[in-house]
Amino acid sequence: MKNAIRIGAVVAASALALAACSSAPEDDASATPAASASSTESAMAAVDYKACMVSDAGGFDDKSFNQSGYEGLTQAEGDLGIEINTAESADENDYSGNINAMVSDGCDLIITVGFLLADATAEAAAANPDVNFALIDSTVDPALPNVKPILFETDQAAFLAGYAAAGTSESGTIGTFGGLPIPPVTIFMDGYLAGANYFNTDTGADVAVLGWDGENGSFTDTFDDVTKGQTAAQGLLDQGADVIMPVAGPVGAGAEVAISDNGSGWFIGVDQDWTLTTPEYADIILTSVMKNIGAAVHDVIQTAAVDGTFDSTPYEGTLENGGVGLAALNPAVPADVVSAIDTIKAGIIDGSISVAVS
């Protein structure tokens, strides 16, 4: 079945407020114990709903997109009192079996994590029209009324990372590589390249980008083998790159090893803030391109379980609604570059700056 990744959609207003959902209230010394207990019971009142998740290869501890999705699921479990279940996929041979196992388990909503699960999701959804599905990083073709795509305009945030990388590079060469040449990967690489190109136009510089030219690039062909990430990163370092952004899930950790062993260079993470997932490498992390999968998962579950509404309108994360973003910049990023990034972000949001590769 043919998959498509990019669509135009308007995000529901609930996504704008999602970041506030997990904020803890300040302690109120005036509250009586009885009132506090009542509030807790109300907040934790169980919702009769079962949300389930099927991972892509790499598992729920991959420090990347599977883990982000799982964190959103477990947060929803705690916040909403729903029931959950999960199934981890070792490889593509597990997709259909794991999804069907969740159907048999009586799940109300099955969230599948990743573009590669699109075909298996579509097949299960067509066979089980009374079960709702949410598919991260892809759509199904043809669209189905019980499948909600969860999509992210990660090129917007990666554009900012590309500008930061180009503005920080001392060698005049930066690099990237991907896990597989699929749209959820290359969209990051497109944004990174476009951001570096914009830096060159903006400043008159001539920073080169290795590993992706907008059509062809460097790929490890795996999201599992970390040693291949180290090899790919070392190849870029050997060609003079001093900032590297891997888009390869846990394989990206190999680039951290290569850069650390090299004794110089910068790493840019994707999906999560890598200063939190790999704090031992925080000193070489320039920033991370954030794809807030967990927040999106939580929001979709809350809407379906609490509000009782589900539709196939895609959820689309952008810079404007906080679905994508840039983690804190390392102090090594020059002050004028930091200031420019703030201006560029506003321009992307208002549409005056295009993130397309030129």
N, C-alpha and C positions, 0 to 999 in steps of 0.2 A: 504494500500500500504506500502510496506516495505521501511524503511528509513535507509540511511547510513550516518555517519558523517565524517569519516576519509577517505581522499583520498590523493593521491600524485599529486601535481600540481605545475607548475612553475608560479610565480606571474609576471604579466606584469611589464615592467620597469617603467611604469607611477606611480606605487604605491610607488616607491622609492622616488619620488619627491613630493609626495602628501602633506607632512607636510608643504612644502613651499607655497602651494596654497593659504592659508589664511593669509600669512604674509602681513602686510600693508607696502607700500613703504614709505621711509623717505620723509619728507616734502622738497620740492625743492623751495627755496626762489626765484630762478631765473625764475621760470615758470610764464608765463603771464596768466591772468585770462582766456583769450580765449583758450589758449593751455590746461589749466586745465579742462575747461568745455568740450572741445573736447575729452580729454582722458577719462573723466568720462562717456560721452555718448557712447564712443566706448566700454568701459569696461562693461557698463550696457545694451548694445544692447540686446534686448530680443531674446531668442531662441524659435522658435515655437515648443514647446515640453512640454508634461505634465507628470510629475513623481508623483506617488501616493504611499501611504504607509498604510499598515494595521498592527496594533499593536497586540501583544499578551496581555493576561490579565495583568492588572497593569497600563495600559495607558501610555501616552507619558510624564507623570510627575513622573515616577517611580524611578527617580534618578539612573537608571540602563540601561539595554540594549535597552528598548523601547525608552527611552529619548535620548540615544546616537544616535540611528538611526534617530529619528526625528530632532535632531540638524544637522545631516549631510544633511537631506532633505531641511531644511530651509536655511542652508548655501548655498546649490546649487541654491535655489530659488533666493537668493540675489546676488550671484556671477554671475549666468548665465542668469538671467532674465526669467527663465522657469516658468510655471504654476504648482502648486502642489495641491493635495487634500489628505485628510487622513480619516481613519476610525479607531476608537478605539474598541477593543474587550473586553467585560466584562468577557467572558469565551469562551470555545471551541465551544459553540453553535453559536457564532457570526462569526466564521472564514469564512465559505463559503459565507454567506450573505454579509459580508463586502467586500470580494474580488470581488464578482459579482457586487456589487454596484460600485466599482472602474472601472470594465470593462464597465459597462453601462455609466459611466461618461466620457468615451473616453480617458482614461489614456494610454499613450504610453508605460510606464513602471510602473509595480506594484511591490513594494518591500514589502515582508512579513517578519515580524520580529519574528523569532524563529522557532526552531525545531518542535514545536507542530503544526505549520501551514503547514507542508510539504505536508500532504495528500490533504488538501483543495487547496493548491497551484498547485499541480500536476493535480488535477481534472479540475481546471479552465484553466490551461495552455493547457491541451489536448483539451478542448472544444473551446479554443480561440487561435488558432495557430498564428494569426496576432498580438497578444498582447505579449509584452515581460515581463518577470517576473524575479525578483532577490529574492532569498530565503536566509535569514540569518541563519547560524548555521545548515544547513542541505543540503543534496542533494535530488533528487527525483529518484525513481527506478521504471521503467527504466528512464534513462536520457532523457530529452526533449530538442530540439534545441532552444526553447524560454524560458528556465529557467537557470539562472546563479546562481550557489551556491556562497555564500559569507561565507567563512570558516576562522577559526582562530586557530592557534596552541597555544592555551592558556596554555597548559601544559608546554611549554617552559618558559613562564614568571612566572607561578605558581611554577615551580621548584626553581627559584631564591627566591620567597617568602617563600617557605618551608625551604630553607637554612637559610634565614634571621630569620625566626621564631625560628628554632632550635638553632641558634647561639645567640639569644637574651633571650630565655627562662631561667628563674631562677629555675623553678620547675622541669625541665626536662620532661615536658609533654605539648604538644600542641594539638590543636583540630581543627576540621572542621565539617561542616554539609552542606547538600544540600537542595534545594527546592524539586526537583523531581529526581529520578534516571534515568536521560536521558543523552546521550552523551555530550551535551554542558555543563552540570553540572559536571559530573564525570571526564571530561578531566582536569578541574581545580584541582579536588581533587587528581587525579593521579599525577599531577605535584607537588603538595604540599607535598604529601607523598614521592615521589621520591627525592625531594630536601632535605627533612629532613633525609632520609636514606643516601643520599650522604654526608650530614654533619657528620653523625655518622661514616661513613667509613673514611671520610677525617680527622676527628679529634680524633677518638677513643671514642667519646661520646656515650651515650645510650638514646637519646631523644625519648620518645614514642609519637605516633600520635594516637589520639582518633578520632572516627567518620568516619574513612574510612581505610580499609585494602587492597584496590585494587580491591575488589569484592563486599564487603558489607559495609554498613555504616549507618549513621544517616541522616534522611530526614524529613522535615516538611510536605511534600506532599502538599505544597502550595507555590505560589509566592506572595500571597496577605495578609495573616494573620500575621502581625508583632508580635503579642503576642506569636505565636508559635516559632518565631525566638528567642525571649527572653527566652522562656522556654528551647529550645534546647541549647542555649548558657549557661544558668545557670547550666544545667546538666553537661556540660563539665567543667565549673568552679568548680563545686562540686567535680569532679573527679581529680582536680589538674591542669587542663590546664590553662596556663597563656598567651597563644596567640591563638586566634580563627579566622579562616577564613570561614565565611559563603558564600555559593554559592547559593543564594536564592533570587536574585533581591532585591526588597524593604524589604523583610522579614529579610534581613541581618541587617536592622536598629535595630531590636530587640536585636541583640547581642551587639550593641553599648550601649543600655540602660542597659543590664545586666552587662557588664563590668564596666560601669560608676558607677552603683549602688554598685558593688562589691568593689570598691575603689582601685582595682589593676587589672592588666592584659592589654593585647594589642589586638587590632582589626586589621584585614587585610581586606580591601575592594576588590571587584572585579568589572570588567567592566569599571568603571570610577574612577577617583581620588576622593576618599571619603573625603579628606580634603577640597575639593571644594564643593561637594554636601552636606556634613554635617559638616560645619566648626565648629559647636558647640562642636563636638567630636574630633577635630584635635589633642588634647593632648593625646588621647589614640590610635590614628591610627598609626600603625607601618609602613605601606606602602599600596599600592593597586596594584592589578594585572590588568593592563590596556588592554582592548580589544577595539581597536580603530574602533568601528563600524561606527561612524560618518564619519571618514575619508574615510573608504571603500565605504560607501554609496555615498558620494560626488564624489569619483573617478569613480564609476560605472555609475553614472548619467552623469558626464561630458563626459566620453568616448562615451556614447550612444547619448547624446543630441548634443554635440559640434562636436565630431569627426564623428558622424553618424555611429558608428560601435557597434554592439552588438553580442556577441557570448556566448555559454554556457560553455566556459572554466572557471573553478572555479577561483575565487579570493581567495587567501590564505594568511592570515596575519601571519607573523612570527617575531621573534626577529630581523632577518636580515633586513627586509624591514620596520620595525617599526609598523607593523600591530598589534603586541602585545608588551608589555613592562612592566616595573616596575616603579611605581611612586616614587617620592623622598622618601628616607628612613628616618625614624625618627632618630634624633641624639642619641637615646637610643641604636641603633644597634651598637655593638662594631666595632671599626675601622678595626680590622683584618677581621671581617666578611664582612664588606663593600668592602675591598680590594679583598677578595676571590670571592665575587659575580661578580666583574668586570672580573676576570679571568675566572670564570665559564661561564659567558655570552659569552665570546669569544669562549670558548670551545664548547658550544652548537651550535653556529653559524658555526664553522668550522667542526662540526661533531665529534669532539674528545670526547665529553661528551654526553652520551645518557640520555634522560629524561624519559625513560621507567621505570616503577616500577620494582625494582629487589627484 
